[in-house]
């Protein structure tokens, strides 16, 4: 399934609903339906579809990322962050993890931005960002080690 926006979302939704009737246990169809509902600016319905996709396939990372977007569209910061934290737990290399970015146990802002931008071609707004104090001054400059 493509991650791009469809030109005719209403028609796509109609076909996806028919597919869901034929294949009610398809996490992929539920995910795609949720993405189309997001495109139609119907985030409440999208959340229900995406949660069902995750129930059907708990390791479906795209559905979890889309759930974060849907929660963000609803203006719900913490559920959005929780969805993205679940993605980080399931796939540490997708959002931070192995490179040590972000604080311990949470996805850093740049990690979340990068994962969503890479996967969906969008930029995350400040809705998902936690307010953090500025980093402590370092004895090394940021350019240390560059140019070698």
FENVEN-V822996 format. One record per residue. N is the residue number from 1. SS is DSSP state (alpha for helix, beta for strand, coil for the rest). BURIAL is b if it has 16 or more other C-alpha atoms within 10 Angstrom, else e. Layout:
n | ss | burial
N | SS | BURIAL
N | SS | BURIAL
This chain:
n | ss | burial
1 | coil | e
2 | coil | e
3 | coil | e
4 | coil | e
5 | coil | e
6 | coil | e
7 | coil | e
8 | coil | e
9 | alpha | b
10 | alpha | e
11 | alpha | e
12 | alpha | b
13 | alpha | b
14 | alpha | e
15 | alpha | e
16 | alpha | b
17 | alpha | b
18 | alpha | e
19 | alpha | e
20 | alpha | b
21 | alpha | e
22 | alpha | e
23 | coil | e
24 | coil | e
25 | coil | e
26 | coil | b
27 | alpha | b
28 | alpha | b
29 | alpha | b
30 | alpha | b
31 | alpha | b
32 | alpha | b
33 | alpha | b
34 | alpha | b
35 | alpha | b
36 | alpha | b
37 | alpha | b
38 | alpha | b
39 | alpha | b
40 | coil | e
41 | coil | e
42 | coil | b
43 | alpha | b
44 | alpha | e
45 | alpha | e
46 | alpha | b
47 | alpha | b
48 | alpha | e
49 | alpha | b
50 | alpha | b
51 | alpha | b
52 | alpha | b
53 | alpha | b
54 | alpha | b
55 | alpha | e
56 | alpha | b
57 | coil | e
58 | coil | e
59 | coil | e
60 | coil | b
61 | alpha | b
62 | alpha | b
63 | alpha | b
64 | alpha | b
65 | alpha | b
66 | alpha | b
67 | alpha | b
68 | alpha | b
69 | alpha | b
70 | alpha | b
71 | alpha | b
72 | alpha | b
73 | alpha | b
74 | coil | b
75 | coil | e
76 | coil | e
77 | alpha | b
78 | alpha | b
79 | alpha | b
80 | alpha | b
81 | alpha | b
82 | alpha | b
83 | alpha | b
84 | alpha | b
85 | alpha | b
86 | alpha | b
87 | alpha | b
88 | alpha | b
89 | alpha | b
90 | alpha | e
91 | coil | e
92 | coil | b
93 | coil | e
94 | coil | b
95 | coil | b
96 | coil | b
97 | alpha | b
98 | alpha | e
99 | alpha | e
100 | coil | e
101 | coil | e
102 | coil | b
103 | coil | e
104 | coil | e
105 | coil | e
106 | coil | b
107 | coil | b
108 | coil | b
109 | alpha | b
110 | alpha | e
111 | alpha | b
112 | alpha | b
113 | alpha | b
114 | alpha | b
115 | alpha | b
116 | alpha | b
117 | alpha | e
118 | alpha | e
119 | alpha | e
120 | alpha | b
121 | coil | e
122 | coil | e
123 | coil | e
124 | coil | b
125 | coil | e
126 | alpha | e
127 | alpha | e
128 | alpha | b
129 | coil | b
130 | coil | e
131 | coil | e
132 | coil | e
133 | coil | e
134 | coil | e
135 | coil | e
136 | coil | e
137 | coil | e
138 | coil | e
139 | coil | e
140 | coil | e
141 | coil | e
142 | coil | e
143 | coil | e
144 | coil | e
145 | coil | e
146 | coil | e
147 | coil | e
148 | coil | e
